[in-house]
């Protein structure tokens, strides 16, 4: 397979990661000029030829191309839909999934009109709906109903002349008469509209709709504008003592974002203000010095392990404090994004004053759902990893995660934020 240069683009999370659509609302969407509902699984060699319908889209200077798909393949440049000139090389308009990332490219006679790639990834095997909307102001990438990347380039099908081939699951050009960039996985639908759809219209066509905050976090990850990420909590977030000299989960996350996602993301900053012994009351009281002072775009809060053992932060107080902290984060200049993370479960035989920690994790889930906050549920994840019991081998003292526990926290966080890449050193790291 010929590999194109992959150019990172400049660009502009789960209480429940997604929200359902109503049938009545979905019925109001505009009518596409091309709508192919294939619901087909492609094997890396098969494809669907729609060349007889190329006239419907070949002259469009603006519009939206939308696809619903699922894949676990990490192949480069797997085509969702491509319109091309089969007699010449490098003349096509294509939407691809490339090593998990969403890619949109317009080329004419080898000249790149635009070629953009997300950093967020969609190769998790789940069903996703993505859309590329182009108008006079530029190009916007959408994933599961939310904008995740914007660019000033505004080229669409009309930006490449001589398009006569239209294919799902492959690209066809003069250098590859049998095709290239074949897709592996399921494609349920591909549609093209003759105008740039709104976010609401794209949401109606999506199989699910992510939380608005999740879309904003994705936009930050895909943007080249520097951002400040802040993690706060207690000794677990602090990474105190029990990591045994290895990285804590915020440090793993920092390496993934600031180094592995490439330049200019290394100008993002990940700040850890976790303090050993902290409760939600402590963070409410010292919010200015632990959060506001750093001007963050995203604020992650993992608290509860000490609240459950503190008489003054009974469940109703814990709930109220979480609500207040979410409000404080959203009231920061620029409207920062809150991110809630449940603490890991503990060995209650060694820590009997934490027996009710599961109730506090449940309260955090309820607050996240109520306030539409992105939630990373470590408590649930750890129990699942332990087959329904606490995986004691991941705890240094029965309460604090050790180095392997912190790696599990980090990899869950990275996976849930859709930047998990098994080829990365952080994501593939294994600690004996």
ABEGO torsion letter per residue (X at the ends): XBBBBBBBBBBXXXABABBBBBAAAAAABBBBABBBBAGBBBAGABBBBAAAAAAAAAABABEBBBBBBBBABABBGBBABBBBBAABBGBBBBBBBBGGBBBBBBBBGGBBABBBBBABBAAAGBBBBBBBBBBAAEBBBBBGGBBABBBABABBAAABBGBABBBBGBBBBAABAAEBGBBBEBBABBBBBABBBBAAAAAAABABBBBAAAAAAAAAAABABBBBBBBBEBAAAAGBGAAGGBBBAAAAAAAAAAAAAEOAAAABBBBBABBBGBBAAAAAAAAAAAAAAAGBABBBBBBGAAAAABAABBAAAAAAAAAAAAAAAAABBGGBBBBBBBBBBBBAAABAAAAAAAAAAAAAAAAAAAAGBBBBBAAAAAAAAAGGBBBAAABAAGABBBAAAAAAAAAAAAAAAGABBAABAAAABBBX
